[in-house]
Amino acid sequence: MEKKKYPPQMYPKYYEPSNDAPCVCGSGRKFKNCCAKKYCSEALRQSSSFYNSGLYEKALKHTRYHLTWYILCVKAHTTNPLAAAFFKTSEMLKVDIEALSEILEQIHHCYYKTGRSKEFPQVISHLSSIIDDPRWELKIIYSQALWYLVDKDDDASAYQKIASVDIDTCTDHNILALYIHVVPQPVQFSRIINIIDRLICHTDSPAEKLQYTVLKGIKYFELSLQSEAEEIMTMAISDYRKLPEEKHSEYGDLQFASALGLYGDLRSDNTALKESLLITERLIEASINKNHSSVHLGDLLRTKGNALQSLKRTKDSIAAYEASLRVNPSEIIKVFLARSMLQENNIIAAKNTLTTVDIQQMDNGELLDLGLSWAFLAVLTRRKDDVQQAINALKRPTLHSPVWIKQRDKWLIDLLEIKPESDGGIISRLLSSLSKYAILTPNIFGVGINVNRIIDDAISAQGERPHLGK
Ligand SMILES: [Zn+2]
């Protein structure tokens, strides 16, 4: 870049605070002891590579250097009133708000990983005043709500924050996705559908469009509106298929593979399941070549395991789940692994696996999955103690949707009727109903996301940054 062309007041350096003033990045330290002389554009890339190597303190420092650089640039753009007026009405401000909110997200991950999550709210409130624009205000609210949800595990406070936004007119898809996740249930069906429709409409990402459309289909399916559900999913899949190559992303393709898997499960359509498997295998190969994070690879292997399990290639699915556990240990994978072991009729191995699951680390959706796996096991063994285990496990998750509460009651009643000599009727009824709902459980809570994973997934050098809803 030919620097000479710009007047000096366009340079970030011109807007540095004095050495003893608090630093621009919100760390609370003096500028001279924090970002002075170190801030620069390239720091973001360095922070990603430190983060991916597990060097979180270094990652945090470099994210701050980048943040300070960006804020000083914004100041350089806006300090002159005339320039500021132009800036506010231009596309540039929108771009800057998006970029800053991504840096904010990255800094959040760093604070979380360094165990200094307590300090993050002070950073957010420091940053809230750097841009005077309603869109930036929304990003700040989103960040605060996410902190309550992820760092404090406090859904109620997260909801209070989000509810300060007028949800009925909101078009910010991060806010809407988070709202669906934290809103106290039950919520009217038409209201949820309305919010999902706005999510679909206001996201530019084909991957998210696909994901939200599938979610809409699932909501219809939960109400037993099967043909509407299938029609919605068929559309979502065919829209994604029509995308030109340059609009594909690895994340989008993974969503596509998952959608095909779900569709294949719902319709017992092996062609869709095989396509899901093929895409996942291709993504796994690419992921290994590109040295992606173990969380990402773990997710891919799990999707592969699911497709193989549905295709009844049980041994291969067990191998995929075991590989997933090796790269990224996770309680829910054990639940899926146990289900494949049950398919193999290896009841002892399944039971051992389910017994080692740490329920403290699971959210409601995962707990329901665990309950379903215990129920499968109890139906196969028909032993009194297994039935009791299944009942206890099914009672554990807090369910909100009337559809699921009713369904769980039915299972509990049926399970109580199981005797060692039972066969036919009740057994096959239970198996088929458990199977139908087991397909849906990974998708029924929130937007199909696991909040605990947002943090782990977060930063990849390729700039594929998951936000909520991924
Ligand atoms: Zn600083």
Residues whose N, C-alpha, C, O or C-beta is under 5 A from the ligand:
A	BS01	ZN	C23 V24 C25 S27 C34 C35 R64
